[in-house]
Amino acid sequence: MKQKTVRVKNKLGLHARPSALVVKAATKYRSDFFIEKEGTRVNGKSILGVMMLAAECGSVLELIVDGVDEDYLLEEIEGILNQDFGE
């Protein structure tokens, strides 16, 4: 199991489009994936869960991965969250 703390850099936060990118990327992997914000933990492979976090710009998220391909999943999700999505 691995954990990584990241900060949302997109000025509009983790709204529908970035959330969909996170979920789409995460579902390619076999590892379990959770995102935690201020004590609320959601399944990172669920669009409703990710959007429920209402993670605005500057929010601190804890990425939690566990499984055979956890390193690759964590690397890809971190890359997505470090983008500004052209906004």
C-alpha positions in Angstrom: 0.0 0.0 0.0 1.2 3.5 -0.9 0.0 7.0 0.0 0.8 10.3 -1.4 -0.4 13.8 -0.5 -1.2 16.2 -3.4 -2.7 19.6 -3.7 -5.4 20.4 -6.3 -3.7 22.9 -8.7 -6.5 23.4 -11.2 -8.0 26.9 -10.6 -11.6 25.5 -11.0 -10.9 22.6 -8.7 -11.7 18.9 -9.2 -15.0 19.5 -11.1 -16.7 17.0 -13.5 -14.2 16.9 -16.3 -11.1 16.4 -14.2 -12.9 14.0 -12.0 -13.9 12.0 -15.0 -10.2 11.9 -16.1 -9.1 10.6 -12.7 -11.8 7.9 -12.7 -11.1 6.9 -16.3 -7.3 6.5 -15.6 -7.9 4.7 -12.3 -10.2 2.1 -13.8 -7.4 0.9 -16.1 -5.6 -0.5 -13.1 -6.3 -3.5 -10.9 -5.2 -1.9 -7.6 -7.7 -0.4 -5.2 -7.7 3.4 -5.2 -9.1 5.8 -2.6 -9.0 9.6 -2.2 -9.3 11.2 1.2 -10.0 14.8 1.9 -10.5 16.2 5.4 -11.3 12.8 6.8 -13.7 11.8 4.0 -12.5 8.8 2.0 -14.1 7.8 -1.3 -13.5 5.2 -4.0 -11.3 6.9 -6.6 -12.8 4.7 -9.3 -16.3 6.2 -8.7 -17.2 9.4 -10.4 -19.8 10.2 -7.8 -17.4 9.6 -5.0 -14.7 11.8 -6.5 -17.1 14.7 -7.3 -18.6 14.4 -3.8 -15.3 15.5 -2.3 -15.9 19.0 -3.8 -12.2 19.6 -4.0 -11.6 23.2 -4.9 -8.2 24.7 -5.9 -5.7 24.3 -3.1 -7.5 21.3 -1.5 -5.2 18.7 0.0 -5.9 15.2 -1.1 -4.5 11.9 0.2 -4.2 9.4 -2.6 -4.2 5.8 -1.3 -3.4 2.9 -3.6 -3.1 -0.8 -2.9 -2.4 -3.6 -5.3 -0.1 -5.1 -7.9 0.1 -2.0 -10.1 -0.1 0.7 -7.4 3.1 2.5 -8.5 1.8 3.1 -12.0 -1.7 4.1 -10.8 -0.3 6.6 -8.3 2.1 8.1 -10.9 -0.7 8.6 -13.5 -3.2 10.1 -11.0 -0.6 12.4 -9.6 0.2 13.6 -13.2 -3.5 14.2 -13.9 -3.9 16.3 -10.7 -0.9 18.4 -11.5 -2.4 19.6 -14.8 -4.5 22.7 -15.2 -6.7 21.0 -17.8 -6.4 24.0 -20.1 -8.5 26.2 -17.8 
